[in-house]
């Protein structure tokens, strides 16, 4: 068995080598970070902020408790009512939200820790703002394409959830319904929690940008391209999108036919990217492992791609990529103003919350 000291030394050597590589290629890394930060301000923050704040506000006001419908559906599907509620919210609120809510439900005793760990792999979705608004409308030029991918992703998650083994729930899992109360403190906490989550997500996006820049400096994509006999730009686009889903627009420049590109995009959006999975592990319940989550999301992404491909003949969609080719350059024509405004408002909320915590 490898000793702790040996693993620490190996990790130290890797980090030092990574640091030296970044210093040696400072201009390249600065350009990549600038592009990633622009993506966060133009696309990521505006698409996720609203859903995340609404989700946090629902939780703060006590509206996310398992209601009568959730309990009825839970008995029919043999699923915990609290897990069904979190599942429904996670499919519309953004990738890491489901893991966060499951961790809080487990801490409150409404769902067992084992089930929270298992369900974190399927309570995972980009939501309509990302799949329909960003991927469907801005990239494909078709809201129907976005709704098709989102429906396929939800169906694949629900299928895996039903097939997943489950542990018995706590005896007190059917807790009393809390009082629904919305006030200024709840709104402030909701904004503060959403901004903390968004800050972590944007930070992970920047980190994966550094990893991509390092791979370019080491010519890893060119080496793998020669080994796998795949064009370098195609390999780079798919790998970077699988690592960080915010880099999905690069996939549209590969030149794939529409009926291949749409299922591939749906699969990648369902997979969510290693960046979003890392955030789910960091913000979710203790015991959630990145390798297990990645394997489960890979299976979900494959099922989503198959469902999307099967539903293509039944959906009225554009027939060629020419209809959406002009719209894929969103990072060059968008504005950072919405993201900057959200960031400023969120920082004020975080600052006021921190001052209030210190006074208490």
Order of alpha helices (4+ residues) and beta strands (2+ residues): alpha-alpha-alpha-alpha-alpha-alpha-alpha-alpha-alpha-alpha-alpha-alpha-alpha-alpha-alpha-alpha
